[in-house]
Amino acid sequence: MSPTVHSPFPEQTLPPWKRAVLKVGSSLLAADGGGLSPRHALGLAQFVSANLLAGREVVIVSSGAVAAGRAIVPRALEAGAA
């Protein structure tokens, strides 16, 4: 039995699907002060996990890794790498 997957957009009706390709940009994953937003990352992870358990394929295409890494890489190194 597949678990129930709750849509983050309950007002929208989706046709049955087997594969989703999600483009997740930096603005979605970025925290206000820079770095990665744990709340947004958790929501994305829960969506992916629930749909994998339901037998669906989820592909993520992201530029969000750049925003997440900004909190780790000092600005001086970024300026020197340009």
N, CA and C atoms as a LAMMPS dump frame, in Angstrom:
ITEM: TIMESTEP
0
ITEM: NUMBER OF ATOMS
246
ITEM: BOX BOUNDS ff ff ff
-5.0000000000000000e+02 5.0000000000000000e+02
-5.0000000000000000e+02 5.0000000000000000e+02
-5.0000000000000000e+02 5.0000000000000000e+02
ITEM: ATOMS id mol type element x y z
1 1 1 N 0.833 -1.174 0
2 1 2 C 0 0 0
3 1 3 C 0.881 1.242 0
4 2 1 N 0.629 2.177 -0.882
5 2 2 C 1.411 3.402 -0.982
6 2 3 C 0.977 4.402 0.079
7 3 1 N 1.961 5.145 0.644
8 3 2 C 1.581 6.174 1.607
9 3 3 C 0.874 7.322 0.905
10 4 1 N 0.068 8.049 1.665
11 4 2 C -0.611 9.214 1.117
12 4 3 C 0.399 10.341 0.963
13 5 1 N 0.427 10.948 -0.206
14 5 2 C 1.335 12.059 -0.464
15 5 3 C 0.516 13.329 -0.493
16 6 1 N 0.839 14.252 0.399
17 6 2 C 0.123 15.519 0.458
18 6 3 C 0.823 16.531 -0.433
19 7 1 N 0.069 17.172 -1.287
20 7 2 C 0.616 18.174 -2.193
21 7 3 C 0.838 19.48 -1.452
22 8 1 N 1.954 20.178 -1.741
23 8 2 C 2.143 21.498 -1.151
24 8 3 C 1.167 22.514 -1.738
25 9 1 N 0.464 22.136 -2.801
26 9 2 C -0.506 23 -3.469
27 9 3 C -1.845 22.266 -3.552
28 10 1 N -2.561 22.124 -2.432
29 10 2 C -3.781 21.31 -2.423
30 10 3 C -4.884 21.844 -3.325
31 11 1 N -4.844 23.115 -3.689
32 11 2 C -5.888 23.671 -4.55
33 11 3 C -5.711 23.26 -6.012
34 12 1 N -4.553 22.701 -6.345
35 12 2 C -4.294 22.279 -7.719
36 12 3 C -4.478 20.771 -7.839
37 13 1 N -5.19 20.354 -8.878
38 13 2 C -5.374 18.939 -9.144
39 13 3 C -4.337 18.504 -10.17
40 14 1 N -3.586 17.482 -9.827
41 14 2 C -2.56 16.979 -10.733
42 14 3 C -3.013 15.656 -11.336
43 15 1 N -2.717 15.447 -12.605
44 15 2 C -3.002 14.133 -13.184
45 15 3 C -2.032 13.108 -12.586
46 16 1 N -2.346 11.834 -12.681
47 16 2 C -1.412 10.817 -12.189
48 16 3 C -0.055 10.976 -12.885
49 17 1 N 1.012 10.857 -12.136
50 17 2 C 2.339 11.019 -12.72
51 17 3 C 3.291 9.971 -12.172
52 18 1 N 4.309 9.661 -12.979
53 18 2 C 5.314 8.677 -12.591
54 18 3 C 6.672 9.316 -12.369
55 19 1 N 6.917 10.448 -13.022
56 19 2 C 8.21 11.115 -12.917
57 19 3 C 7.991 12.622 -12.86
58 20 1 N 8.73 13.27 -11.97
59 20 2 C 8.701 14.73 -11.885
60 20 3 C 10.128 15.237 -11.996
61 21 1 N 10.308 16.312 -12.726
62 21 2 C 11.596 16.999 -12.794
63 21 3 C 11.389 18.352 -12.125
64 22 1 N 12.078 18.565 -11.014
65 22 2 C 11.936 19.798 -10.248
66 22 3 C 13.162 20.67 -10.45
67 23 1 N 12.962 21.891 -10.906
68 23 2 C 14.052 22.864 -11.01
69 23 3 C 14.001 23.677 -9.73
70 24 1 N 14.985 23.493 -8.893
71 24 2 C 15.017 24.149 -7.594
72 24 3 C 16.127 25.188 -7.62
73 25 1 N 15.742 26.444 -7.637
74 25 2 C 16.715 27.525 -7.729
75 25 3 C 17.208 28.008 -6.379
76 26 1 N 18.242 28.821 -6.438
77 26 2 C 18.843 29.378 -5.228
78 26 3 C 17.842 30.161 -4.398
79 27 1 N 16.947 30.891 -5.052
80 27 2 C 15.996 31.716 -4.302
81 27 3 C 15.045 30.861 -3.472
82 28 1 N 14.792 29.626 -3.886
83 28 2 C 13.92 28.74 -3.114
84 28 3 C 14.644 28.184 -1.892
85 29 1 N 15.899 27.824 -2.047
86 29 2 C 16.638 27.171 -0.971
87 29 3 C 17.385 28.121 -0.053
88 30 1 N 17.607 29.357 -0.485
89 30 2 C 18.437 30.286 0.277
90 30 3 C 17.719 30.802 1.52
91 31 1 N 18.48 30.92 2.593
92 31 2 C 17.978 31.544 3.816
93 31 3 C 18.13 33.051 3.678
94 32 1 N 17.385 33.795 4.474
95 32 2 C 17.444 35.253 4.406
96 32 3 C 18.852 35.787 4.65
97 33 1 N 19.576 35.202 5.578
98 33 2 C 20.917 35.679 5.899
99 33 3 C 22.011 35 5.102
100 34 1 N 21.659 34.254 4.071
101 34 2 C 22.638 33.502 3.29
102 34 3 C 22.664 32.053 3.739
103 35 1 N 23.274 31.23 2.958
104 35 2 C 23.325 29.809 3.276
105 35 3 C 22.025 29.109 2.903
106 36 1 N 21.85 27.936 3.443
107 36 2 C 20.712 27.079 3.118
108 36 3 C 19.603 27.237 4.155
109 37 1 N 18.363 27.347 3.708
110 37 2 C 17.213 27.425 4.613
111 37 3 C 16.823 26.01 5.03
112 38 1 N 17.023 25.652 6.3
113 38 2 C 16.65 24.302 6.738
114 38 3 C 15.167 24.001 6.513
115 39 1 N 14.316 24.991 6.695
116 39 2 C 12.872 24.778 6.529
117 39 3 C 12.543 24.41 5.09
118 40 1 N 13.112 25.134 4.128
119 40 2 C 12.82 24.849 2.726
120 40 3 C 13.46 23.534 2.278
121 41 1 N 14.686 23.28 2.745
122 41 2 C 15.353 22.026 2.388
123 41 3 C 14.584 20.831 2.945
124 42 1 N 14.073 20.955 4.167
125 42 2 C 13.301 19.866 4.77
126 42 3 C 12.013 19.616 3.999
127 43 1 N 11.313 20.675 3.619
128 43 2 C 10.081 20.515 2.841
129 43 3 C 10.331 19.804 1.524
130 44 1 N 11.415 20.175 0.852
131 44 2 C 11.771 19.53 -0.411
132 44 3 C 12.112 18.058 -0.175
133 45 1 N 12.897 17.788 0.864
134 45 2 C 13.28 16.404 1.174
135 45 3 C 12.059 15.547 1.506
136 46 1 N 11.107 16.101 2.243
137 46 2 C 9.897 15.353 2.586
138 46 3 C 9.059 15.06 1.35
139 47 1 N 8.957 16.028 0.444
140 47 2 C 8.212 15.825 -0.798
141 47 3 C 8.853 14.713 -1.627
142 48 1 N 10.178 14.78 -1.781
143 48 2 C 10.89 13.769 -2.57
144 48 3 C 10.743 12.397 -1.917
145 49 1 N 10.957 12.314 -0.619
146 49 2 C 10.879 11.04 0.091
147 49 3 C 9.498 10.4 -0.031
148 50 1 N 8.461 11.181 0.197
149 50 2 C 7.097 10.646 0.125
150 50 3 C 6.779 10.126 -1.268
151 51 1 N 7.233 10.828 -2.284
152 51 2 C 6.933 10.395 -3.646
153 51 3 C 7.775 9.202 -4.067
154 52 1 N 9.008 9.101 -3.582
155 52 2 C 9.804 7.904 -3.851
156 52 3 C 9.148 6.686 -3.212
157 53 1 N 8.66 6.848 -1.985
158 53 2 C 7.967 5.742 -1.314
159 53 3 C 6.683 5.353 -2.037
160 54 1 N 6.077 6.305 -2.743
161 54 2 C 4.852 6.038 -3.503
162 54 3 C 5.163 5.447 -4.878
163 55 1 N 6.456 5.206 -5.16
164 55 2 C 6.834 4.577 -6.418
165 55 3 C 7.059 5.533 -7.573
166 56 1 N 7.209 6.804 -7.279
167 56 2 C 7.443 7.792 -8.333
168 56 3 C 8.927 8.139 -8.405
169 57 1 N 9.342 8.616 -9.55
170 57 2 C 10.712 9.068 -9.749
171 57 3 C 10.732 10.589 -9.65
172 58 1 N 11.679 11.111 -8.879
173 58 2 C 11.822 12.559 -8.731
174 58 3 C 13.253 12.929 -9.1
175 59 1 N 13.385 13.826 -10.066
176 59 2 C 14.683 14.312 -10.516
177 59 3 C 14.781 15.774 -10.109
178 60 1 N 15.885 16.138 -9.462
179 60 2 C 16.074 17.527 -9.043
180 60 3 C 17.201 18.144 -9.854
181 61 1 N 16.9 19.291 -10.436
182 61 2 C 17.894 20.098 -11.141
183 61 3 C 18.02 21.362 -10.309
184 62 1 N 19.234 21.669 -9.822
185 62 2 C 19.342 22.769 -8.874
186 62 3 C 20.553 23.649 -9.094
187 63 1 N 20.327 24.93 -8.898
188 63 2 C 21.43 25.872 -8.769
189 63 3 C 21.543 26.276 -7.306
190 64 1 N 20.729 25.67 -6.458
191 64 2 C 20.693 25.996 -5.042
192 64 3 C 21.967 25.649 -4.296
193 65 1 N 22.777 24.75 -4.84
194 65 2 C 24.023 24.39 -4.177
195 65 3 C 24.953 25.585 -4.069
196 66 1 N 24.89 26.475 -5.028
197 66 2 C 25.723 27.676 -4.997
198 66 3 C 25.361 28.52 -3.78
199 67 1 N 24.082 28.742 -3.557
200 67 2 C 23.643 29.543 -2.411
201 67 3 C 23.99 28.853 -1.096
202 68 1 N 23.84 27.547 -1.039
203 68 2 C 24.135 26.811 0.187
204 68 3 C 25.615 26.911 0.534
205 69 1 N 26.466 26.873 -0.469
206 69 2 C 27.905 26.929 -0.245
207 69 3 C 28.429 28.293 0.136
208 70 1 N 27.68 29.34 -0.121
209 70 2 C 28.145 30.695 0.192
210 70 3 C 28.4 30.886 1.687
211 71 1 N 27.696 30.166 2.514
212 71 2 C 27.913 30.286 3.955
213 71 3 C 29.21 29.602 4.381
214 72 1 N 29.72 28.716 3.544
215 72 2 C 30.917 27.951 3.884
216 72 3 C 32.174 28.577 3.295
217 73 1 N 32.097 29.007 2.047
218 73 2 C 33.262 29.549 1.351
219 73 3 C 33.401 31.034 1.684
220 74 1 N 34.534 31.43 2.254
221 74 2 C 34.719 32.848 2.565
222 74 3 C 34.658 33.718 1.312
223 75 1 N 34.126 34.915 1.463
224 75 2 C 33.998 35.851 0.339
225 75 3 C 35.357 36.153 -0.287
226 76 1 N 36.415 36.166 0.497
227 76 2 C 37.744 36.46 -0.04
228 76 3 C 38.162 35.412 -1.065
229 77 1 N 37.842 34.157 -0.802
230 77 2 C 38.174 33.102 -1.754
231 77 3 C 37.365 33.245 -3.029
232 78 1 N 36.091 33.636 -2.901
233 78 2 C 35.253 33.834 -4.082
234 78 3 C 35.829 34.931 -4.966
235 79 1 N 36.268 36.03 -4.361
236 79 2 C 36.823 37.146 -5.127
237 79 3 C 38.118 36.732 -5.813
238 80 1 N 38.928 35.92 -5.144
239 80 2 C 40.185 35.473 -5.728
240 80 3 C 40.008 34.453 -6.828
241 81 1 N 38.89 33.728 -6.815
242 81 2 C 38.65 32.683 -7.815
243 81 3 C 38.105 33.249 -9.111
244 82 1 N 37.679 34.509 -9.11
245 82 2 C 37.05 35.088 -10.302
246 82 3 C 38.031 35.417 -11.381
